[in-house]
Amino acid sequence: MVRVIPPEEVLGEVDRRLAAALRQAANSALGMPAAIDTFKAMLDRADLALVLKEELRP
């Protein structure tokens, strides 16, 4: 099930998820990601993705 987040809550939700992903990475034996694949996997586990800002513009 996809959770729809109201637009005014999106930035707060992104911050919350990113903070959780960074805490998880900091607690891992490997520490912060050194490769883009590791970083993308970390974002994926937090249910986040990087997109081009132009893709978000109407």
C-alpha angles and dihedrals in degrees: 000000000000116000113220111217118202112244093245090058099046098091092048091049092049090050091049094049094044091049090051091049091049092049089051091050092047090053094049122098089239095052121201117006116266097186131057091234090057091047092049090049090051091052091046092053088053089049091245131128137189115237134176111262089228088063089060096051117098 
